Every structure is written in C-alpha cells, then in structure tokens.
Amino acid sequence: MFSLYSPRVLLVNLGPAVSRAGTSAASAINAPLDINTLGEYNENMKQNIKKKAIRRLKILEGQIRGLQHMVEEEKYCVEILQQSSAAKQALSSFEDLILENHLSTHVISQINSGKGAKSTKEILEIYKLSKKK
C-alpha cells in the first residue's frame, strides 16, 4: 500500500508546489492556490474517485475524533494503538484513491502533451517520500 500519512511529508510535498516569492512554505500552504502554481493542472478529479475520497475522509475524521475521545477517557493503550492503526489504514486507502486519480488523469495528460519526464519525476518523488515514513 502507498502511504504518506506523516505531517512532515505533507509539508514537504506541498511546500514547493505552493511556495510564493518572499513567503515561507507554512504561510503559503494557507494561501489560496493559483491553479497555474501547480504546474499546468487542467484535469478535474474523476467524480467517482472524488465521492469515494470524501467518504473515506469522513470515516477518517470520525476515527481521529474517536482517538481523541479515547485519550481523553484514558482508555487502554493497546485499544488506542489499534484504533490509530485503523486510522492509518484509512488514510492509506484515501491516498491510494488520490494516486489512482492522478495516474488516470494528470499523468496521462502530461504524457500526451510531451511532459512524461515531469510525471516520472513527480511519481518518483512521492514514492521516495512514502519510503521515509
């Protein structure tokens, strides 16, 4: 499975894509994104994948709230760790959907427009980041 659930990885991944001259990566993440900043992004997300991704994020949100409640209630550590593992699996499943969408839309578009090297570089970067977790 493909997983990038580390907040550090998310910051590293988003930082260069959204950085603006004279601003930090952290402040740029909160700034509105200019579509051109993301590098000729011109494809919409596949609606079936979008629907599944939103559903999985809502499930993940419930799991995270459940984890918070478990810690507040001082539940047994093993139970908290089991729930945490389930949340990681849910996030990994979400990432799989986003990767599927990227490969089936953006990568194809980039290859068709002669920018296959860019696609390869991006995918290798994501793969390398996933191995650092």
Contacts in CASP RR format, 6 or more apart in sequence:
PFRMAT RR
TARGET T0000
AUTHOR 0000-0000-0000
METHOD contacts of the structure
MODEL  1
MFSLYSPRVLLVNLGPAVSRAGTSAASAINAPLDINTLGEYNENMKQNIK
KKAIRRLKILEGQIRGLQHMVEEEKYCVEILQQSSAAKQALSSFEDLILE
NHLSTHVISQINSGKGAKSTKEILEIYKLSKKK
1 92 0 8 1.000
1 93 0 8 1.000
1 96 0 8 1.000
2 92 0 8 1.000
2 95 0 8 1.000
2 96 0 8 1.000
2 99 0 8 1.000
2 130 0 8 1.000
3 88 0 8 1.000
3 91 0 8 1.000
3 92 0 8 1.000
3 95 0 8 1.000
3 130 0 8 1.000
3 133 0 8 1.000
4 10 0 8 1.000
4 13 0 8 1.000
4 95 0 8 1.000
4 126 0 8 1.000
4 129 0 8 1.000
4 130 0 8 1.000
4 133 0 8 1.000
5 88 0 8 1.000
5 91 0 8 1.000
5 92 0 8 1.000
5 95 0 8 1.000
5 133 0 8 1.000
6 132 0 8 1.000
6 133 0 8 1.000
9 129 0 8 1.000
9 130 0 8 1.000
9 132 0 8 1.000
9 133 0 8 1.000
11 25 0 8 1.000
11 26 0 8 1.000
11 29 0 8 1.000
12 129 0 8 1.000
13 125 0 8 1.000
13 126 0 8 1.000
13 129 0 8 1.000
14 25 0 8 1.000
14 29 0 8 1.000
15 25 0 8 1.000
15 28 0 8 1.000
15 29 0 8 1.000
16 25 0 8 1.000
17 37 0 8 1.000
17 38 0 8 1.000
18 25 0 8 1.000
18 28 0 8 1.000
18 29 0 8 1.000
18 31 0 8 1.000
18 33 0 8 1.000
18 37 0 8 1.000
18 38 0 8 1.000
19 25 0 8 1.000
19 28 0 8 1.000
20 28 0 8 1.000
20 31 0 8 1.000
20 37 0 8 1.000
23 31 0 8 1.000
35 41 0 8 1.000
35 42 0 8 1.000
40 110 0 8 1.000
40 115 0 8 1.000
41 106 0 8 1.000
42 109 0 8 1.000
43 105 0 8 1.000
43 106 0 8 1.000
43 109 0 8 1.000
44 105 0 8 1.000
45 53 0 8 1.000
45 101 0 8 1.000
45 105 0 8 1.000
46 101 0 8 1.000
46 104 0 8 1.000
46 105 0 8 1.000
49 97 0 8 1.000
49 98 0 8 1.000
49 100 0 8 1.000
49 101 0 8 1.000
50 101 0 8 1.000
52 97 0 8 1.000
53 94 0 8 1.000
53 97 0 8 1.000
53 98 0 8 1.000
53 101 0 8 1.000
56 90 0 8 1.000
56 93 0 8 1.000
56 94 0 8 1.000
56 97 0 8 1.000
57 94 0 8 1.000
59 90 0 8 1.000
60 87 0 8 1.000
60 90 0 8 1.000
60 91 0 8 1.000
60 94 0 8 1.000
63 83 0 8 1.000
63 86 0 8 1.000
63 87 0 8 1.000
63 90 0 8 1.000
64 87 0 8 1.000
66 83 0 8 1.000
67 80 0 8 1.000
67 83 0 8 1.000
67 84 0 8 1.000
67 87 0 8 1.000
70 79 0 8 1.000
70 80 0 8 1.000
70 83 0 8 1.000
71 80 0 8 1.000
99 126 0 8 1.000
103 123 0 8 1.000
106 119 0 8 1.000
107 116 0 8 1.000
107 119 0 8 1.000
107 123 0 8 1.000
110 116 0 8 1.000
110 118 0 8 1.000
110 119 0 8 1.000
111 119 0 8 1.000
END
